Amino acid sequence: MVAEISTNFGASSFEQAITMFNSLNSTGLPLSDADIISAKLYSNAGEKKEIFNKLWEKINVLTNDLNNRNIIDINSVLQQYMYIRRAADKDYMKTDKPDVTTPGLRNYYTDIKKICWTIP
């Protein structure tokens, strides 16, 4: 499920919106990294929100199937993709010494790389 969050406010307002959504979450479960990432990507999809919804739904269907077979869940898929991208982009070599510190998923996808923010 993707929640629509207006893009007419800054980062602190976004965090407030997430906090409010989290407190109103009817399941009583905290939002996962994938929930936060999808909400942020959706809010940045502009005129392509419908395309984003279709793409994200495909990802959810595939990862739910894998999760139901006890293989991997969507947060783990996002984490593995982050590792692959960081290695391919040599993100660990920003200085003369390797830095293998791993950023959190939310930080990586929404602040550091901002990858997948453009929808084909």
DOBAZA-389612 format. One line per 3 residues: number of its first residue (from 1); for each residue x negated, y, z of C-alpha. Coordinates in steps of 0.001 Angstrom, whole numbers, always signed. Layout:
N
NUM = X Y Z  ...
//
This chain:
120
1 = +0 +0 +0  -1282 +3468 -849  -143 +6520 +1069
4 = +28 +9822 -780  -1991 +12502 +936  -2003 +16038 -391
7 = -5280 +17339 -1774  -4526 +20921 -769  -6396 +20760 +2508
10 = -9959 +20303 +3734  -11793 +17357 +5248  -10736 +18047 +8833
13 = -7084 +18205 +7759  -7568 +14941 +5884  -8896 +13340 +9051
16 = -5928 +14762 +10971  -3554 +13284 +8385  -5235 +9886 +8701
19 = -5075 +10101 +12485  -1378 +10985 +12318  -688 +8178 +9828
22 = -2612 +5772 +12035  -549 +6745 +15074  +2674 +6331 +13075
25 = +1571 +3065 +11477  +4534 +741 +12036  +2373 -2392 +12177
28 = +490 -1088 +15162  -2770 -2091 +13506  -5557 +429 +12897
31 = -6238 +1378 +9298  -8932 -685 +7616  -11823 +782 +5676
34 = -10018 -221 +2473  -6901 +1692 +3619  -8900 +4869 +4201
37 = -10903 +4479 +979  -7795 +3863 -1134  -6003 +6858 +415
40 = -8984 +9102 -285  -9371 +7827 -3854  -5631 +8194 -4445
43 = -5669 +11752 -3165  -8436 +12547 -5651  -6800 +10786 -8615
46 = -5085 +13994 -9725  -2806 +13351 -12695  -3918 +9712 -12856
49 = -2276 +8494 -9650  -138 +5943 -11518  -3235 +4492 -13201
52 = -4997 +4374 -9838  -2026 +2544 -8282  -2107 -94 -11036
55 = -5861 -607 -10729  -5773 -728 -6926  -2854 -3169 -7021
58 = -4903 -5491 -9276  -7774 -5311 -6804  -5386 -6075 -3934
61 = -3814 -9047 -5716  -7227 -10558 -6474  -8672 -9949 -3020
64 = -5488 -11137 -1282  -5746 -14386 -3236  -9377 -14766 -2203
67 = -8511 -13876 +1384  -5662 -16428 +1475  -8199 -19064 +422
70 = -10514 -17906 +3256  -13185 -16755 +804  -13441 -12972 +1229
73 = -11255 -9969 +2093  -11104 -6545 +443  -13350 -4870 +3030
76 = -16009 -7514 +2423  -15690 -7060 -1352  -16196 -3311 -917
79 = -19181 -3971 +1344  -20807 -6386 -1127  -20268 -3906 -3969
82 = -21902 -1207 -1851  -24943 -3455 -1311  -25179 -4192 -5036
85 = -24860 -501 -6004  -27406 +585 -3399  -29894 -1991 -4666
88 = -29281 -1172 -8338  -29574 +2577 -7676  -32558 +2063 -5342
91 = -30775 +4109 -2663  -33156 +2667 -85  -36104 +4499 -1734
94 = -35116 +8145 -1301  -38435 +8824 +413  -41873 +7223 +181
97 = -40798 +4593 +2739  -37883 +2205 +2276  -34799 +3024 +4347
100 = -32611 -38 +4676  -30135 +1596 +7044  -26675 +735 +5775
103 = -24044 +3480 +5834  -20502 +2668 +6870  -18082 +1789 +4079
106 = -15905 +4879 +4536  -18952 +7125 +4535  -20454 +5448 +1470
109 = -17347 +5504 -720  -15922 +8866 +345  -18959 +10994 +1202
112 = -22215 +9575 -113  -21513 +8113 -3536  -17978 +9206 -4215
115 = -18010 +6449 -6802  -14793 +5373 -8464  -13399 +8900 -8078
118 = -12917 +9168 -11791  -10285 +6894 -13193  -10652 +5710 -16785
//
